Amino acid sequence: MSRTSKDSLRKINAVLHRDLGYFFAALIIAYSLSGIALNHIDDWNPDFIVTKTTLDFDGSYDRKSVDDKLIGTFSRMAGEESFRLYDFPSERQVKVYYKDATLLVDLAEGSGSYEKISRRPLFYQVNVLHRNSIDWWKWASDIFAVMLIIITVTGVIMLRGKKGFSGRGKWLASAGIVPPLAALILQTLQ
C-alpha cells in the first residue's frame, strides 16, 4: 500500500473516530450516569425520590365514620386536593391513593403516614434508556454498542509510534483487561 493510501486511511480513521465520538458523546454520558446509579441501587433509589411525612389528625375515628368528606379532610391536611380512591387494609386503617402518593391513616390513633413519590431528575430518564424500557430502544442500544466498538478500534489505531498501540498502547490495553478478568475469576471462585 502506498504512503498516500495509508495517509488517506489514517485521515478517514481519525475523522470517523472524532465524528462518532461527538455524535455519541451525550449517549455515552447518559449511559455512564445510569450505570453508576444502577450499580448503587441497593444504596439509593436511582429512579424515584420518596418523601415520607407523619401527620396528626387530632382525634380518633372508626371505620364507620370514614366517608368521602373525611377522606377529603385528611387529603387536604396532607397537601392533596383530591384523591383517586381509598380502601381499608385493616379495621383500624384506611389507605388513600393519590396520583403519585399514598396516605395510610391509623384511625384509632388519629395519625397518618404520607408518602409522595417523584421522579429523580435526569437519572430517571437515563435509566429508562439504559434498561431499554422503551420497546424499540433496544435496537438503538445495539447500534450504539457497535459504534462504541468502532470508536474504540479507530482510537486504538489512530496514533503511531511510541504513543500508539505498538508503543505504550499495548501495555495500557493489557492492563485494562486485568480488572474485568479479575472480577470474573473472583466471581467464579465464589
Phi, psi and chi 1 to 4 in degrees:
 res  aa     phi    psi   chi1   chi2   chi3   chi4
   1 MET       -  135.4 -173.1  178.1  -80.9      -
   2 SER   -73.8  162.0   70.8      -      -      -
   3 ARG   -60.9  -40.2  176.7   86.8  172.3  141.7
   4 THR   -64.4  -40.8  -51.4      -      -      -
   5 SER   -65.3  -42.0  -63.5      -      -      -
   6 LYS   -63.9  -44.2  -75.7 -176.6  179.9  179.3
   7 ASP   -63.1  -37.9  -72.6  -16.2      -      -
   8 SER   -65.8  -43.0 -178.1      -      -      -
   9 LEU   -64.9  -38.7  -74.4  175.1      -      -
  10 ARG   -64.3  -39.9  -75.8 -163.0  170.5  -74.6
  11 LYS   -65.6  -44.1 -173.7  171.8 -176.5  171.4
  12 ILE   -60.9  -42.3  -69.3  168.6      -      -
  13 ASN   -60.1  -46.1 -177.8   70.4      -      -
  14 ALA   -64.7  -42.5      -      -      -      -
  15 VAL   -64.5  -44.4  168.1      -      -      -
  16 LEU   -60.4  -46.6 -175.4   62.5      -      -
  17 HIS   -60.6  -48.6  178.6   79.2      -      -
  18 ARG   -63.1  -50.4  179.8 -162.4   63.6 -148.2
  19 ASP   -68.4  -39.5  -68.6   -8.9      -      -
  20 LEU   -64.9  -38.5  -73.4  174.8      -      -
  21 GLY   -61.0  -44.7      -      -      -      -
  22 TYR   -63.9  -46.6  -74.8  148.3      -      -
  23 PHE   -61.7  -40.0 -174.7   80.2      -      -
  24 PHE   -98.3    6.8  -72.6  104.9      -      -
  25 ALA   -57.2  -46.4      -      -      -      -
  26 ALA   -63.8  -40.6      -      -      -      -
  27 LEU   -70.2  -35.4 -159.4   49.1      -      -
  28 ILE   -62.1  -44.6  -69.2  167.7      -      -
  29 ILE   -65.7  -42.8  -68.5  168.6      -      -
  30 ALA   -60.8  -47.3      -      -      -      -
  31 TYR   -66.6  -34.3  -88.8   53.4      -      -
  32 SER   -66.8  -46.0  -62.3      -      -      -
  33 LEU   -60.5  -45.5  -75.5  172.9      -      -
  34 SER   -64.0  -40.6  177.3      -      -      -
  35 GLY   -59.9  -43.6      -      -      -      -
  36 ILE   -61.7  -46.3  -67.9  167.2      -      -
  37 ALA   -62.0  -46.1      -      -      -      -
  38 LEU   -70.9  -26.6  -65.8  174.2      -      -
  39 ASN   -64.8  -25.6  -77.0  -16.9      -      -
  40 HIS  -113.1   31.8  -62.0  -82.3      -      -
  41 ILE   -63.0  -25.0 -158.8  162.3      -      -
  42 ASP   -77.8  -15.7  -68.5  -23.8      -      -
  43 ASP   -94.1  -28.6  -58.3  -39.6      -      -
  44 TRP  -162.0  161.6   64.9  -58.1      -      -
  45 ASN   -88.1  108.9 -174.7  -29.2      -      -
  46 PRO   -73.9  -14.8   25.3  -31.4      -      -
  47 ASP   -97.5  -36.9  -70.7  -40.1      -      -
  48 PHE  -131.5  150.0  -61.8  101.0      -      -
  49 ILE  -103.4  123.1  -60.8  168.3      -      -
  50 VAL  -108.2  118.7  179.9      -      -      -
  51 THR  -107.5  124.6  -52.2      -      -      -
  52 LYS  -114.4  134.5  -64.2  179.7 -178.1 -178.1
  53 THR  -134.0  138.3  -52.2      -      -      -
  54 THR   -98.2  133.7  -58.2      -      -      -
  55 LEU  -120.1  148.8  -59.1  170.1      -      -
  56 ASP  -117.5  123.8 -175.6    9.7      -      -
  57 PHE   -99.8   12.1  -62.7  113.2      -      -
  58 ASP    49.5   70.5  -64.6  -34.2      -      -
  59 GLY   140.6  176.8      -      -      -      -
  60 SER  -122.4  157.2   64.5      -      -      -
  61 TYR  -136.5  161.9  -53.2   87.0      -      -
  62 ASP  -119.7  166.8   63.3    9.1      -      -
  63 ARG   -59.3  -35.3 -176.1  175.4  171.4  158.4
  64 LYS   -66.1  -25.2  -67.2  176.0 -172.7  173.3
  65 SER   -84.2   -5.5   67.1      -      -      -
  66 VAL   -81.9  122.0  176.3      -      -      -
  67 ASP  -143.6 -178.5   57.3   12.8      -      -
  68 ASP   -59.2  -35.1  -73.6   -2.1      -      -
  69 LYS   -66.3  -46.3 -176.1  177.1  177.1 -177.2
  70 LEU   -65.8  -40.4 -177.7   59.8      -      -
  71 ILE   -62.5  -38.1  -65.1  -63.2      -      -
  72 GLY   -61.5  -40.3      -      -      -      -
  73 THR   -64.1  -47.5  -58.5      -      -      -
  74 PHE   -57.8  -43.0  -69.1  158.9      -      -
  75 SER   -62.6  -45.9  -63.0      -      -      -
  76 ARG   -62.3  -36.9  -76.9 -173.8  -66.9  -75.8
  77 MET   -66.8  -25.3  -68.9  179.6   74.3      -
  78 ALA   -86.9   -6.9      -      -      -      -
  79 GLY    92.0   14.6      -      -      -      -
  80 GLU  -105.9  139.1  -65.1  -76.1  -14.0      -
  81 GLU   -82.2  -37.4  -67.8  -61.2  -44.3      -
  82 SER  -147.1  158.6   62.0      -      -      -
  83 PHE  -117.2  160.4   61.6   93.3      -      -
  84 ARG   -88.7  -50.5  -70.5 -175.2  170.5 -168.0
  85 LEU  -164.7  173.8   62.9  112.8      -      -
  86 TYR  -147.0  156.5   61.3   90.9      -      -
  87 ASP  -146.2  178.9   63.2   17.4      -      -
  88 PHE  -119.8   97.7  -61.7   91.9      -      -
  89 PRO   -64.3  -26.1  -10.4   17.5      -      -
  90 SER  -152.2  175.4   71.9      -      -      -
  91 GLU   -62.3  -29.9  -83.8  -57.8  -51.2      -
  92 ARG  -105.2    8.7   60.8 -179.5  -76.8  154.9
  93 GLN  -128.0  146.2  -66.8  178.0  -41.6      -
  94 VAL  -128.1  136.4   61.8      -      -      -
  95 LYS  -115.6  126.9 -171.5  164.6 -171.2  174.0
  96 VAL  -109.3  134.3 -172.4      -      -      -
  97 TYR  -111.0  133.8  -61.1   88.4      -      -
  98 TYR  -120.2 -177.2  -51.6  100.0      -      -
  99 LYS   -57.5  -52.8 -177.9  175.6 -176.4 -112.5
 100 ASP  -129.4   33.5  -66.6  -44.5      -      -
 101 ALA  -157.8  165.2      -      -      -      -
 102 THR  -139.2  157.0   60.1      -      -      -
 103 LEU  -133.5  121.0  172.2   63.4      -      -
 104 LEU  -107.2  115.4 -178.9   62.8      -      -
 105 VAL  -105.9  127.7  178.9      -      -      -
 106 ASP   -88.8  104.3 -176.5  -40.1      -      -
 107 LEU   -63.2  -41.4  -63.0  167.9      -      -
 108 ALA   -67.1  -38.2      -      -      -      -
 109 GLU   -84.6  -22.2  -64.1  -70.6  -34.3      -
 110 GLY    71.3   32.3      -      -      -      -
 111 SER  -127.9  161.1   62.6      -      -      -
 112 GLY  -143.8  157.4      -      -      -      -
 113 SER  -120.5  113.2  176.2      -      -      -
 114 TYR  -103.6  127.8  175.7   75.1      -      -
 115 GLU  -124.1  124.5  -71.8 -171.6   10.7      -
 116 LYS  -116.4  135.2 -175.8  163.8 -176.0   68.9
 117 ILE  -114.8  131.6  -62.5  172.6      -      -
 118 SER  -134.2  151.0   58.4      -      -      -
 119 ARG   -68.1  135.9  -69.5  179.7  176.4  171.8
 120 ARG   -73.8  118.9 -168.0  172.7  -63.4  -80.2
 121 PRO   -55.8  142.4  -20.1   29.3      -      -
 122 LEU    69.2  -52.8 -177.6   64.0      -      -
 123 PHE   -63.8  -40.1  -76.2  101.9      -      -
 124 TYR   -58.5  -47.9  177.4   84.1      -      -
 125 GLN   -65.6  -44.5  -70.6   78.9    9.4      -
 126 VAL   -70.1  -30.0  -63.6      -      -      -
 127 ASN   -68.6  -34.8  -71.0  -19.6      -      -
 128 VAL   -58.5  -43.4  164.3      -      -      -
 129 LEU   -67.3  -47.2  -66.4  177.5      -      -
 130 HIS   -63.9  -37.3 -157.6  145.0      -      -
 131 ARG   -83.7    0.1  -73.9 -169.9  -53.9 -100.4
 132 ASN    56.3   45.5  -67.6  -33.1      -      -
 133 SER   -72.7  -15.4  -60.4      -      -      -
 134 ILE   -96.8  125.7  -56.5  167.5      -      -
 135 ASP   -48.3  -53.4  -71.4  -21.1      -      -
 136 TRP   -77.5  -11.7   58.5  -92.3      -      -
 137 TRP   -66.4  -23.4 -174.7 -106.5      -      -
 138 LYS   -59.2  -33.0   72.0  177.8  175.7 -177.5
 139 TRP   -71.3  -40.4  -61.2  108.5      -      -
 140 ALA   -63.7  -38.5      -      -      -      -
 141 SER   -65.7  -39.5 -174.2      -      -      -
 142 ASP   -63.7  -43.6  -71.0  -14.0      -      -
 143 ILE   -61.5  -42.4  -68.5  167.2      -      -
 144 PHE   -60.0  -42.3  174.7   59.4      -      -
 145 ALA   -62.3  -43.0      -      -      -      -
 146 VAL   -63.4  -41.0  170.0      -      -      -
 147 MET   -64.8  -35.2  -68.0  -59.1  112.8      -
 148 LEU   -63.6  -37.3  -77.8  177.1      -      -
 149 ILE   -64.4  -43.9  -68.0  168.2      -      -
 150 ILE   -64.2  -44.0  -67.9  170.6      -      -
 151 ILE   -58.7  -42.2  -69.6  168.9      -      -
 152 THR   -65.2  -48.4  -58.4      -      -      -
 153 VAL   -64.1  -43.6  170.0      -      -      -
 154 THR   -65.5  -32.8   57.4      -      -      -
 155 GLY   -69.3  -38.2      -      -      -      -
 156 VAL   -63.7  -39.5  163.5      -      -      -
 157 ILE   -95.0    5.9   62.0  176.3      -      -
 158 MET   -69.5  -48.9 -170.6  175.4  -53.7      -
 159 LEU   -93.0  151.8  -66.4  176.6      -      -
 160 ARG  -115.0  164.7  -66.3 -176.5  -88.0 -170.8
 161 GLY    78.4 -151.1      -      -      -      -
 162 LYS   -60.6  -30.6  -67.9 -171.3  -63.8 -175.5
 163 LYS   -92.6   -6.2  -65.7 -178.1 -178.4  176.7
 164 GLY   -88.7 -169.6      -      -      -      -
 165 PHE   -65.2  -36.2 -170.2   77.0      -      -
 166 SER   -72.1  -15.9   62.7      -      -      -
 167 GLY   -96.8 -115.3      -      -      -      -
 168 ARG   -73.4  -19.3   69.9  178.5 -179.1 -172.1
 169 GLY   -57.3  -41.5      -      -      -      -
 170 LYS   -64.8  -33.1   66.3  179.5  173.5  -99.1
 171 TRP   -74.1  -40.5  -58.5  111.9      -      -
 172 LEU   -67.2  -41.4  -68.9  169.7      -      -
 173 ALA   -63.3  -40.8      -      -      -      -
 174 SER   -63.8  -42.6  -62.7      -      -      -
 175 ALA   -64.2  -33.9      -      -      -      -
 176 GLY   -68.2  -19.6      -      -      -      -
 177 ILE   -77.8  -25.8  -68.0  171.5      -      -
 178 VAL   -59.8  -51.1  171.5      -      -      -
 179 PRO   -57.7  -48.2  -25.8   35.4      -      -
 180 PRO   -66.2  -36.0   11.1  -17.6      -      -
 181 LEU   -64.6  -43.8  -80.3  178.5      -      -
 182 ALA   -60.3  -42.7      -      -      -      -
 183 ALA   -62.6  -43.0      -      -      -      -
 184 LEU   -66.1  -40.2  -70.2  172.7      -      -
 185 ILE   -65.1  -46.2  -69.6  167.5      -      -
 186 LEU   -62.6  -38.9  -70.2  172.5      -      -
 187 GLN   -66.7  -37.4 -169.7  -88.1  -25.5      -
 188 THR   -67.7  -34.3  -56.1      -      -      -
 189 LEU   -74.8  -15.8  -64.1  174.7      -      -
 190 GLN   -79.5      -  -69.2 -179.7  -11.1      -
